[in-house]
Amino acid sequence: MNWLHEIFRLSPELALFLSLAIGTWVGQFRLGAFQLGGVAGALLIAVLISQVGVTIDSGIKNVLFALFIYAVGFDSGPKFFSSLGRKTLREVALALVLVCSSLLTLVIMAKAFSLDKGITAGIAAGALTQSAIIGTASAAISKLNLDPAQIQQMQGNVAVGYAVTYIFGSLGAIIICVNILPKIMGRSIRDDALKAELELLQGAPLLAAGQAPALPGIVGRVFLAGPAEGQRVEELEALADPASPVTLERLKRGDEVITVTPDLQLMKEDVLLLVGRRSGIIVLAAHLGKELAAEQGPDLVMQTSDALLANPAFIGKRIAELRTQLSPDVRHGIYVISLKRGETTLPIKDDTVIEHNDVVSLFGSEQDIQRAVALAGPPLVKSIKSDLLFHGLGISVGLLIGLIVVRLGAVPLTLGSGGGALLSGLLFGWYQARKPLKGNLPSAASALLRDLGLAGFVAVVGLQSGLQAVETVRTNGLSVFLIGVVVTVVPLMVTLFIGRYLLRYDNTAIFAGALSGTRSANPAFGEILDKAGNAIPTASFAVTYGLANVFLTLLGPLIVALV
């Protein structure tokens, strides 16, 4: 192995990327519903590679984790702050119960079995499947007034605890959320998911990511003018219900496409391309000739554009007021697809009030869209470029926050670089949702920061501490595993019973989604969605998942302070 040791001495970064590549490959294999995942895979492979002797700079670890945890905070910021309202108090309480019971269980187990700060934090990261705890705990450990060798050993023990307890951490969440919870509730996830869907949407389907209705609300249809001969365009369009408008977008007369104007008079053989709400087109169809195939009609490309509502004439007005205020010429050919405020989708109802920087999605022809966007406010153009000025400042602020140390007696309390970057990410993410023209971070770029940052960080930990980790597992592996089982099961069961009997969750699907979210348990949530057959569990999961990403991550420095 001397030749391999020499290669890694000359290029330690090679060991890092080999750990990432092979670990990701290993993490793809499934055993039933369980999948190790790329992060745990990278850690295990890094520990194996470390046995030949690898020296890698800790600065790489710190940079990778700062990128990861900032991206997590940035993505979670809008949902995190929007979830802190009256409508989601139950989900907030559920997440707090899980994190508090987890912390209490960890402290009790640490005291009972004389665990050090590092192994306790590692058990928390693995048993609660929150890999970010590794980073926040390691950063807090580095601030302790201890010998460097002791700090190195504790940080190595973090990786050991994580590696030994992670597998049951994932499996235990699946068993409790998918199998035990429905038995305690007395109803299946599927039955309650169907019940909630019917109540929520009165029979209309709730769409998950990647799904679309077979009968969309806005459609294009081609008709012969037929009985509408002699009518003007504006007269024909006026036959539709004002709440379900229809636009005559194109008119083909013979082989010629004629420019459509409000006073254009229709002829019997004119071929009309109508675009609008489905219900409105059904009304107009009764006044027209036969429907034609799409290829017989004039061609037209429609588009969807987002605009930031910044026009003072719109702010503070109800939608019903705006419909009256705007002339038919302004509204013509424009269809509102959605209205969002931060991460919240607003109902498009007459009494919905417009606020500054609401985002409206509009559908129409290119010229109609250009006219409407110019009136509403600046367009929101999706860009593949990241705002490095904004995000560089965000990470810098987070690292500065992480330098702050508050002492409670002799106990130092600090968020560390990880907790600081998380807090900064939350704040900058919330700000960007309110001011979407600044701080662009494409979802693909954010995913790269999260995936590379966390897996790379964990791989560096494994490379630095692998030799020590193997020895610790050999001597204490079984006891650490059993402690991890307790830390996985007890907080989840406590949270389950409190959620059922104190917080009064009465829908199995919604409760299962919320409970899996409190643990950031993606594998369990995947199984819940599979059982539900629809997206009903997603809403409660999204709230508790966003909270858990913050609350559980902050367990790292708390464990270091209390154990």
C-alpha positions in Angstrom: 0.0 0.0 0.0 3.1 2.3 0.1 2.5 3.3 -3.6 -1.1 4.3 -2.8 0.0 6.2 0.3 2.5 8.1 -1.9 -0.1 9.0 -4.5 -2.4 10.4 -1.8 0.5 12.3 -0.3 1.2 14.0 -3.6 -2.5 14.6 -4.3 -4.7 14.5 -1.2 -7.6 16.0 -3.2 -7.6 12.7 -5.2 -8.6 10.9 -2.0 -11.4 13.4 -1.5 -12.9 13.0 -5.0 -12.5 9.2 -5.1 -14.4 9.1 -1.8 -17.2 11.2 -3.4 -17.4 9.1 -6.6 -17.2 5.6 -5.0 -19.3 6.7 -2.0 -22.1 8.0 -4.3 -22.0 4.8 -6.3 -22.2 2.6 -3.1 -25.0 4.9 -1.8 -27.2 4.1 -4.7 -27.8 0.5 -3.8 -31.1 -0.3 -2.1 -32.1 -2.9 0.5 -35.9 -2.9 0.4 -37.0 0.7 1.3 -33.6 1.5 2.7 -30.9 3.3 0.7 -27.6 4.4 2.3 -27.4 7.6 0.2 -24.4 9.4 -1.1 -23.4 11.2 2.2 -23.1 8.1 4.3 -21.5 6.3 1.3 -18.9 9.0 1.0 -18.1 8.7 4.7 -17.7 4.9 4.7 -15.5 5.0 1.6 -13.4 7.9 3.0 -12.8 5.8 6.2 -11.6 2.9 4.1 -9.3 5.1 2.0 -7.9 6.7 5.2 -6.5 3.4 6.3 -3.6 3.8 3.8 -2.7 7.2 5.4 -4.1 10.5 4.1 -3.3 14.0 5.2 -5.8 16.7 4.1 -6.1 20.3 5.2 -9.0 21.2 7.5 -9.6 24.4 5.6 -11.2 22.4 2.8 -13.6 20.9 5.3 -14.6 24.3 6.6 -15.2 25.8 3.2 -17.3 22.9 2.0 -19.5 22.9 5.1 -20.0 26.7 4.9 -21.2 26.3 1.3 -23.6 23.5 2.2 -25.1 25.0 5.3 -25.6 28.4 3.7 -27.4 26.8 0.8 -29.7 24.9 3.1 -30.5 28.1 5.0 -31.0 30.1 1.8 -33.4 27.5 0.4 -35.3 27.1 3.7 -35.4 30.8 4.6 -38.7 31.8 3.0 -40.6 28.6 4.2 -39.0 28.8 7.6 -40.2 32.4 8.3 -43.5 32.0 6.6 -44.2 28.9 8.7 -44.0 30.9 11.9 -47.7 31.9 11.8 -50.9 30.9 13.5 -51.9 28.5 10.8 -48.9 26.3 11.3 -48.5 26.6 15.1 -49.3 22.9 15.4 -46.4 22.0 13.0 -44.0 24.3 14.8 -45.0 22.7 18.2 -44.5 19.2 16.7 -41.0 20.1 15.4 -40.1 21.7 18.8 -41.3 18.6 20.7 -39.1 16.4 18.5 -36.0 18.5 18.9 -36.4 19.0 22.6 -37.1 15.3 23.3 -34.1 14.4 21.1 -31.8 16.7 23.1 -33.1 15.4 26.4 -32.6 11.8 25.3 -29.1 12.5 24.1 -28.0 14.3 27.3 -29.5 11.4 29.4 -27.7 8.8 27.4 -24.4 10.7 27.4 -24.5 11.0 31.2 -25.6 7.4 31.7 -22.9 5.9 29.5 -20.2 8.6 30.0 -20.1 9.5 26.3 -17.9 12.4 25.2 -19.1 15.4 23.3 -18.0 14.1 20.0 -19.5 10.6 20.1 -22.8 12.1 21.4 -23.0 14.6 18.6 -22.2 11.9 16.1 -25.0 9.7 17.5 -27.3 12.7 17.1 -26.3 13.2 13.5 -26.8 9.5 12.6 -29.8 8.5 14.8 -31.7 11.7 13.7 -30.3 11.5 10.1 -29.3 15.1 10.2 -25.8 15.1 8.7 -25.4 18.9 9.2 -25.0 18.2 13.0 -21.6 16.8 12.1 -20.5 20.2 10.9 -22.0 22.4 13.6 -20.8 20.1 16.4 -17.3 19.9 14.9 -17.2 23.7 14.7 -18.3 24.1 18.3 -15.8 21.5 19.5 -13.0 23.4 17.8 -13.8 26.4 20.1 -13.3 24.4 23.3 -10.3 25.2 25.5 -8.8 21.8 25.1 -5.6 20.3 23.8 -5.5 20.0 20.0 -5.2 16.2 20.2 -8.3 16.0 22.3 -10.2 18.2 19.9 -9.0 16.0 17.0 -10.2 12.9 18.8 -13.6 14.4 19.6 -14.1 15.5 16.0 -13.2 12.0 14.9 -15.7 10.5 17.3 -18.4 12.6 15.6 -17.9 10.7 12.4 -17.8 7.4 14.3 -21.2 8.0 16.0 -22.7 9.1 12.7 -21.5 6.1 10.8 -22.6 3.5 13.3 -26.1 4.9 13.9 -27.2 6.3 10.5 -28.6 3.1 9.1 -31.1 2.5 11.8 -31.8 6.2 12.0 -33.2 6.0 8.5 -34.9 2.6 8.9 -36.4 3.4 12.3 -38.1 6.6 10.9 -39.7 4.5 8.1 -41.0 1.9 10.6 -42.5 4.4 13.0 -44.0 6.9 10.4 -45.2 4.3 7.9 -46.1 1.3 10.0 -46.6 2.2 13.6 -48.3 5.6 13.2 -51.3 4.3 11.2 -51.9 1.5 13.8 -52.0 4.1 16.6 -54.3 6.3 14.5 -56.5 3.4 13.6 -56.7 4.4 9.9 -54.5 3.9 6.9 -52.4 6.7 5.2 -54.2 6.0 1.9 -57.7 6.3 3.3 -57.0 9.6 5.1 -55.1 11.0 2.1 -58.2 10.5 -0.1 -60.5 11.9 2.5 -58.3 15.1 2.9 -58.1 15.5 -0.8 -61.8 15.5 -1.3 -62.3 17.9 1.6 -59.6 20.3 0.5 -60.4 20.5 -3.2 -64.0 19.3 -3.3 -63.1 16.5 -5.7 -60.5 18.3 -7.8 -57.1 16.5 -7.8 -54.1 17.8 -5.8 -51.1 17.8 -8.1 -47.6 16.7 -6.9 -44.4 17.8 -8.6 -44.2 16.6 -12.2 -48.0 16.1 -12.5 -50.4 18.1 -14.7 -54.1 18.0 -15.2 -55.4 16.1 -18.2 -57.9 19.0 -18.8 -56.0 22.2 -18.2 -58.1 25.3 -17.3 -56.7 27.4 -20.2 -57.0 25.9 -23.7 -56.8 26.7 -27.4 -59.5 25.5 -29.8 -60.1 26.0 -33.5 -63.7 26.6 -34.9 -65.4 27.6 -38.1 -67.2 30.9 -37.6 -70.4 29.4 -39.0 -73.5 31.0 -37.3 -71.3 33.8 -36.0 -71.1 35.2 -39.5 -71.6 39.0 -39.5 -70.7 39.5 -35.8 -67.7 41.7 -34.9 -64.8 40.2 -32.9 -65.7 42.1 -29.7 -69.3 41.0 -29.9 -68.3 37.4 -30.1 -65.8 37.7 -27.2 -68.5 39.4 -25.1 -70.7 36.3 -25.2 -68.3 34.5 -22.8 -68.7 34.9 -19.0 -66.5 37.8 -17.8 -65.1 35.5 -15.1 -64.1 33.0 -17.9 -62.9 35.2 -20.7 -62.0 34.1 -24.2 -59.8 35.8 -26.8 -60.0 35.4 -30.5 -56.2 35.3 -31.1 -55.9 34.4 -34.8 -58.3 34.4 -37.8 -57.6 32.6 -41.1 -59.6 33.6 -44.1 -58.9 31.3 -47.0 -55.1 30.9 -47.1 -54.5 34.3 -45.4 -54.1 35.0 -41.7 -55.8 38.3 -41.0 -54.9 40.7 -38.2 -57.6 40.6 -35.5 -59.2 43.9 -34.5 -62.2 44.4 -32.2 -64.4 45.7 -35.1 -63.4 43.0 -37.6 -66.5 41.4 -39.0 -66.6 37.6 -39.2 -67.4 35.6 -42.4 -69.0 32.1 -42.4 -65.8 30.2 -43.6 -63.4 32.0 -41.3 -61.2 29.7 -39.2 -61.0 31.0 -35.7 -58.3 30.3 -33.1 -59.8 30.9 -29.6 -57.7 30.9 -26.4 -59.2 31.2 -22.9 -60.8 29.5 -19.9 -62.2 26.1 -20.8 -65.7 27.0 -19.4 -65.8 30.2 -21.5 -64.9 28.4 -24.7 -67.6 25.8 -24.1 -70.1 28.8 -23.9 -68.8 30.3 -27.2 -68.8 26.9 -29.0 -72.6 26.9 -29.0 -72.5 30.1 -31.1 -69.9 28.9 -33.6 -69.6 26.3 -36.4 -67.9 22.9 -36.1 -64.6 22.4 -34.3 -61.6 21.7 -36.5 -58.3 19.9 -35.9 -55.4 22.0 -34.7 -53.5 21.8 -38.0 -56.3 23.4 -39.9 -56.1 26.5 -37.8 -53.7 29.4 -37.8 -50.5 28.8 -35.8 -49.7 30.8 -32.7 -47.1 30.6 -29.9 -48.3 31.5 -26.4 -46.0 32.2 -23.5 -45.9 32.4 -19.7 -44.1 35.2 -17.9 -43.6 36.3 -14.3 -43.8 39.9 -13.2 -43.1 41.6 -9.9 -46.1 43.7 -9.0 -44.6 47.1 -8.3 -47.1 49.5 -10.0 -48.5 51.8 -7.2 -51.9 51.7 -8.9 -52.2 48.0 -8.1 -50.9 47.9 -4.5 -53.5 47.5 -1.8 -56.3 46.8 -4.3 -58.5 43.7 -4.3 -58.6 41.7 -7.5 -62.3 42.6 -8.1 -61.3 46.3 -7.9 -58.5 45.8 -10.5 -60.8 44.0 -12.8 -63.1 47.0 -12.8 -60.3 49.5 -12.8 -58.4 48.1 -15.9 -60.0 48.7 -19.2 -61.0 45.8 -21.5 -58.1 46.8 -23.9 -55.6 46.3 -21.1 -57.1 43.0 -19.9 -57.6 41.6 -23.4 -55.7 38.3 -24.0 -54.1 38.1 -20.6 -54.7 35.2 -18.2 -53.5 35.1 -14.6 -52.0 31.6 -13.9 -50.9 32.1 -10.3 -50.2 34.8 -7.7 -47.4 34.3 -5.1 -46.3 36.2 -2.1 -42.8 34.9 -1.2 -43.2 31.1 -1.1 -47.0 31.3 -0.5 -49.4 30.8 -3.5 -52.4 33.1 -3.0 -55.9 32.2 -4.1 -57.1 34.1 -7.2 -60.3 35.4 -5.7 -62.2 38.7 -5.9 -61.2 39.6 -2.3 -57.5 38.8 -2.5 -55.5 42.0 -1.8 -52.4 42.8 -3.9 -49.2 43.7 -2.0 -45.9 45.2 -3.1 -43.6 42.6 -4.7 -46.2 39.9 -5.2 -45.3 37.8 -8.2 -47.9 37.2 -10.8 -47.6 34.5 -13.6 -49.3 35.6 -16.8 -50.3 33.6 -19.9 -50.9 35.1 -23.3 -49.5 35.9 -26.7 -46.1 37.6 -26.9 -47.5 41.1 -27.6 -50.2 40.8 -24.9 -47.6 39.6 -22.4 -45.2 42.5 -23.1 -48.0 45.0 -22.7 -49.2 43.5 -19.4 -45.7 43.1 -17.9 -44.8 46.7 -18.7 -47.9 47.8 -16.8 -47.6 45.4 -13.8 -43.9 45.9 -12.9 -40.4 44.6 -13.8 -40.4 41.1 -15.4 -38.8 38.3 -13.5 -36.5 36.6 -16.0 -35.1 33.3 -14.9 -31.4 33.3 -15.2 -28.8 30.5 -14.9 -26.3 32.9 -13.3 -25.8 33.2 -9.6 -25.4 36.6 -7.8 -22.0 36.0 -6.3 -21.9 39.5 -4.8 -25.1 38.7 -2.8 -24.1 35.2 -1.7 -20.5 36.0 -1.0 -21.7 38.7 1.4 -24.2 36.3 2.9 -21.6 33.6 3.7 -19.2 36.3 5.0 -21.9 37.6 7.4 -22.5 34.0 8.6 -18.9 33.3 9.3 -18.6 36.5 11.3 -21.7 35.5 13.3 -20.0 32.2 13.9 -17.0 33.9 15.6 -19.3 35.2 18.4 -18.9 33.3 21.7 -21.2 33.8 24.6 -20.2 32.3 28.0 -22.7 31.0 30.5 -20.4 30.6 33.5 -17.6 28.4 32.3 -19.6 27.0 29.3 -18.9 28.7 26.0 -21.9 28.9 23.7 -21.3 29.6 20.0 -23.1 29.0 16.7 -19.8 28.3 15.1 -19.1 28.8 11.4 -21.8 26.3 10.5 -24.6 27.8 12.7 -23.6 31.3 11.6 -23.8 30.4 7.9 -27.1 28.7 8.5 -28.6 31.8 10.2 -27.2 34.1 7.5 -28.6 31.8 4.8 -32.1 31.9 6.4 -32.0 35.7 6.5 -30.6 36.2 3.1 -33.0 33.6 1.6 -36.0 35.3 3.3 -34.8 38.7 1.9 -34.3 37.3 -1.6 -37.9 35.9 -1.6 -39.1 39.4 -0.7 -36.8 41.1 -3.3 -36.5 38.5 -6.1 -34.6 40.8 -8.4 -31.6 40.4 -6.2 -29.6 37.4 -5.0 -30.5 34.9 -7.8 -29.4 31.3 -7.1 -30.6 28.8 -9.6 -31.9 25.6 -8.1 -29.2 23.6 -9.9 -26.5 25.7 -8.4 -28.1 25.4 -4.9 -28.3 21.6 -5.3 -24.6 21.5 -6.2 -23.6 23.5 -3.2 -25.7 21.3 -0.9 -24.6 17.9 -2.5 -20.9 18.7 -3.0 -20.7 20.7 0.3 -22.1 18.1 2.6 -20.7 14.9 0.9 -17.3 16.6 0.5 -17.3 17.8 4.2 -18.2 14.3 5.5 -15.5 12.7 3.2 -12.8 15.0 4.6 -13.9 14.1 8.2 -13.6 10.4 7.2 -10.2 10.9 5.7 -8.9 12.8 8.7 -10.4 10.5 11.4 -10.8 7.1 9.7 -7.9 5.3 11.5 -9.2 6.3 14.9 -12.8 5.6 13.9 -12.1 2.0 13.0 -10.5 1.4 16.4 -13.4 3.1 18.2 -16.0 0.9 16.3 -14.0 -2.2 17.2 -14.1 -1.5 20.9 -17.4 0.3 21.4 -19.4 -0.2 18.2 -22.3 -2.3 19.6 -23.0 0.0 22.5 -23.0 3.0 20.3 -25.4 1.3 17.9 -27.8 0.4 20.7 -27.7 4.0 22.1 -28.5 5.2 18.5 -31.5 3.0 18.4 -32.8 4.6 21.6 -32.1 8.1 20.3 -34.0 7.2 17.0 -37.1 5.6 18.6 -37.7 7.5 21.9 -38.1 11.1 20.5 -40.2 9.9 17.5 -42.6 7.9 19.8 -42.8 10.8 22.3 -43.6 13.2 19.4 -46.1 10.8 17.9 -48.1 10.5 21.1 -48.0 14.2 21.9 -49.0 15.0 18.3 -51.9 12.5 18.5 -53.3 13.3 21.9 -52.2 16.8 22.8 -51.9 18.5 19.4 -54.9 16.5 18.1 -53.7 15.4 14.7 -56.7 13.4 13.4 -55.6 12.7 9.8 -53.1 9.9 9.3 -51.6 11.1 6.0 -51.1 14.7 7.2 -49.7 13.5 10.6 -47.3 11.1 8.9 -46.0 13.8 6.7 -45.6 16.2 9.6 -43.8 13.6 11.8 -41.4 12.5 9.0 -40.6 16.2 8.4 -39.7 16.8 12.1 -36.9 14.3 11.5 -35.9 15.5 8.0 -36.6 11.8 7.1 -36.7 11.9 3.3 -36.8 8.1 2.9 -39.7 7.9 5.3 -41.5 10.7 3.5 -41.0 8.9 0.2 -42.7 5.8 1.6 -45.5 8.0 3.0 -46.2 9.5 -0.4 -46.2 6.1 -2.0 -48.8 4.9 0.5 -50.9 8.1 0.2 -51.1 8.0 -3.6 -51.4 11.9 -3.7 -49.6 15.0 -2.5 -51.7 15.5 0.7 -48.8 14.8 3.1 -46.5 17.3 1.4 -47.9 20.5 3.0 -47.4 19.4 6.6 -44.0 17.8 5.7 -42.8 21.0 4.0 -43.4 23.0 7.2 -41.8 20.7 9.7 -39.0 19.8 7.3 -38.0 23.4 7.0 -38.1 23.9 10.7 -36.2 20.6 11.4 -33.4 21.6 9.0 -32.8 24.6 11.4 -33.7 23.2 14.8 -31.8 19.9 14.4 -28.8 21.5 12.9 -28.5 23.7 16.0 -28.4 20.6 18.2 -24.7 20.4 17.4 -23.5 23.3 19.5 -26.1 22.6 22.2 -24.8 19.1 22.7 -21.3 20.3 22.9 -22.3 22.9 25.5 -24.5 20.5 27.6 -22.7 17.2 27.6 
